[in-house]
Amino acid sequence: METSPKKQLSGDLIRIEQLEVDFDGFKAIRGLDFSLQPGELRFLIGPNGAGKTTLLDVLCGKVKPSKGSVRFKTSIDLARHQEHQIAQLGIGRKFQAPSIFVTLSVLENLLLSMRQKRGLLSSLIAKTTAEQRSRIKYYLHMIGLEHKSQDKAGSLSHGEKQWLEIGMLLIQEPELLLLDEPAAGMTDSETEKTGELLHKISDRQTVIVVEHDMDFVRQFAKTVTVMHEGAVLCEGTMDDIQNDDKVAEVYLGRRGERDAEHT
Ligand SMILES: Nc1ncnc2c1ncn2[C@@H]1O[C@H](COP(=O)(O)OP(=O)(O)OP(=O)(O)O)[C@@H](O)[C@H]1O
């Protein structure tokens, strides 16, 4: 089936230059440069207060920069758009707390998330096209909830609720998906499935994941960006990051302590 837009072959999906975010005189982001290619699965890590959430907030339009440029698909200046316009442009954001309708079924939640004119749920169901039904089936399968499509969302486990919410974003077919700690509070097996889901999503879409769980990052990250004090400290594979002295200093424990552990 035709699902999300095909990945572009070249060009940055996101390019941020010299970004600054000022909260009443406190610079949560200061001189941040960041770029992302279409199709990447990028993990964003860093100590508390590094500015990770603020960066996602800028990308989805919740927070406006005080300086710098934030470009989407080269030509779109995200700072000039409101949050709802950015969602329509193709950037989907999932926050930590699920915002599903607990009294509706999994299927109904997905139906309500599809881009279509608002109306009564019953009429949405009646008006669903074959293409939409096939899209729902595709994403139900992807989030592993095919067998629970008629179950009330409120009866799902914590992990399943998170996947449903990811499915509700996916069904809108964003080009870029922003996820804040998607595996937080999950069981080991749910965490594993979430990592696999992220890889499946990145076959077609671009994903940025803010994550604190370093085991999860080690297991599923391809490229990692480390933030510190509102800027990018370093970027690379998990191996690069673990061998970086600056990261060892500020994030993973001081180099001396780490070396001592290995002797
Ligand atoms: N609305 C706000 N007003 C004032 N300061 C803020 C605001 N939002 C965030 N900050 C501050 O900006 C800094 C960066 O916060 P941010 O939440 O982006 O960090 P983070 O890397 O996501 O941290 P954590 O991992 O703890 O969630 C912190 O010092 C925070 O207290």
Boltz pocket constraint, residues with backbone or C-beta under 6 A from the ligand:
constraints:
  - pocket:
      binder: B
      contacts: [[A, 23], [A, 26], [A, 28], [A, 46], [A, 47], [A, 48], [A, 49], [A, 50], [A, 51], [A, 52], [A, 53], [A, 54], [A, 55]]
      max_distance: 6.0
